[in-house]
Amino acid sequence: MTVQVKICGLNAPDAIAAASRADFAGFVFYPPSPRAVLPAQAAKLASRLPRRVKRVALLVDPDDAALRAVFIAFRPDMVQLHGKEPPERVAEIRKAFSVEVMKALAIGTAADLDAARAFDGAADWLLFDAKPPKRPDALPGGNATSFDWTLLAGRSWHKPWMLSGGLTPENVGEALRIARAPAVDVSSGVEDRPGHKDPARIAAFLAAARGG
C-alpha cells in the first residue's frame, strides 16, 4: 500500500506547486507559528492544488468563532487539532462543523500512546507527534524533534493514523520501516529556514516516503 503524505505549514506558491503530489496539504492558523496564514490567504493558495489533495486546517485549542472564520473563508476538508482538546471537544467539532477531524497527540512514552486510545473513537484520524521541547519558544508542532518510533511498532488503531515529528527526506524511510505508519506528516523537515518550505526537499520527501 502506498504511504500517504501530508505536507504541513504551506504558505507560498512554490511550496504549493511542490506539494501538489501529496495527499494532504496543511495550512496553519496559529499566529505564533512562522508558518501561519490567514484564512483568505490559505484559500488563495489552496486553489492552486488538485482537488484530490485534502486541505487541512491546523488550529490550536480553537473556539467556535475561530473555526467559523476558517470555514467561511477557507472551507477545509479536514481540521487538525493540535492543542489540548479533550475527546469530547474533538467529537463536538466533528458534529458541529460536519468535518473530518484529526487529533494530534504528543508522544514521549508508551503511556502517552495508551492515553491516546481515548481519541480513537472521537477523531477520524490520529497524528502521533513528538512532545515539544521544554523551552519558551516551543510550538505545538514543527519543532524538528522526533520520538522513539519503536513505541508504535505492533500497535493497531481503529482509525487511520499519521506519524509526525522530526521527519526529513533523510530519515522518513527508516521511520516507516520501524513504525509501519500508513501515512506521514512533515513540516520543518522540508524547510531551509523556519517557515520557508524548500520545494526540492518537498520533492525528496515525497520520493523517500513512497519508495522512489
N, C-alpha and C positions, 0 to 999 in steps of 0.2 A: 504494500500500500504506500502511495506517495505521501511523504510528510507534508503537512500543511504549514505554511509560513505566514507570520504576521510581522509586518514592518511597522513599528510604532514611532510616534513623535514626528510625523511628517509635517513639514511647514514650508516647503519650497517646490517650485515646479520641476526642477531637475530631479529631486528625490522622488516626486510623484511618478515621473516617467520611469525611473529605475524600479519602483515598487509596483508597476503595473502588472508584473508577472507573479506577484504574491497572491495569497488567498484572502488576506485581511490587511486593511490599511488603518492604522491607528492615528487618531488626532487627539492631542492633549488639551483639555480645557481645565487647566490648573495653573493659575498665573505665576506661582513661584518657579515653575519649570522653565528652562531655557528653550523648551520645545513647544511652549504654549501658543495656541492660536485662538482667535475669536471665531464664534460660530459662522459668521458670514465669510470669513477668510477660508475656513475649512470647507465650506460648501463650494466655493470657487475652485479650490484645489481638487476636491473630490470629483468635480465634474469632468476632470481630465482622465479619470480612471475608468477601465472597462466595468460594465455593470456586474460582472461575475465576482469582482473584488468587493468583499464586505467592508462597509465603512463602520469603523468602531470609534465611539466617543468615550474617551477616558476621563473620568471625573473622580474626585476625592471627597467622600462624605457629602454628596450634593443634597441640597434641599429640593423640593419640588419646583420652586421658582427657577433655580439654576438648570434643572433638567428641561423645563418647558422652553427656556430660552434657547437651549441647544437644539431641541426638537423642532422648534419653529423655523430656525434658520438653516439647520444642517440635515435634519432627518436621517439619523444614523440607523444602520441595520442592527447594530448591537451596542449596548452600553457596557463599558468595563469599569467596575467599581474598584478603586484602588485605595480605599481608606479603611476605616474600622467598622464598616457597615455590618450589622449582625444579620443572621439568616432571615429574620423577619422583615428587615428593611429591603433586602435583596428581593424577596418574594413580593413585597409590596410594590416595588418599582416595576418588576416584570408585569404585574397585573395592571397597574395604573396606566402604564405607557404602552402596553401591548408590544413589548420589545424583548428580544433575546438579551440576557444579562450574563456577563462573565465576571466572576468574582476573583480578584487577585488575592492570594494568600501568601503571607511572608513565612518562609520555611527556614528553620535553622537546625531543628532536631526531629526525630521520629515522632515526638509528642505533638509537634506542630502539624504534622500530617494526620495524626489521629484526630486532632481538633478540627481539621478541615472536613471531616466526614459530616459535620453539621450543615455544610453548604451543598452537599452532594444532591440534595433534593430541591434546594431553594434556587440554585442557579442553573443556567443552561450549559455553561462552560465553567471550568475551574482553571485558574492560571497559577502555577506554583513559581513564586519569585523568591529571591534571596531577601533576608531581613536587611533593612537599611543599616548602614554603618552608624555607630553611635557618635555622631558628630552633628553640630548645629545646622550645617547646611545640607544634610542628607535629605533626599527626596523620597517619596513613597516608592518610586521606581526609577530606573535609568541611572543607577549608581555604579554600574560596571562591576558588581560583585556577584559571585555565584555561591551556591550551597552544595552540599555533598549529594551528587546525583545518585549515588548508590541507595540513598534513602527511598527513592521511588522504584527501584528495581523490585519486580514481583508484586507491586501494588496494583489493584484494579479499582476502577471507579464506575459508578453508574452513568456519569455524564462524561462527555469528551473533555479533554484537558490539554493544556499547553505547558511547556517548560520555558521559563524565562530566567533572567538574572545572569549577567556576565557572559552571555553568549557572543561569540565572534565567528567570522568565517573560518578562523583557525581552529576553534575548539568545538564547533557545533556537531561535527561528525562523531567525535568521542562522546559528547553529551548524549547524543541519540543512541549510540551503541550501549551505553550504560543504563540510561533511564527508560529506553524504549518508548519515548514520547511520540504520540501521534501528530503533534504539532509543536512548533517552537515560535517564540516571540523575541524580537531583538529591537533595541533602540540605540543605546550608546555604543554598542559593539559595531555599528556601521557608520560611526561618525569620525570625522577628522579633528573636530573640536566640539565642546559641549553645545548641543542644539543644532549642529550643522551636519546633515547627512552627506556621506560620500557616495555618489552613485556607483562607483566601481566596487566599493565594499558591499553595497546592497546586492549587486550582481553576484559577487563572490559568495556572499552568504546564501543566496538562493541556490546557487550551484552546489555548494557544500552540503546544504541541508537535504537536497534532493538527489544527492549522489552523482552530481555532474550534469 
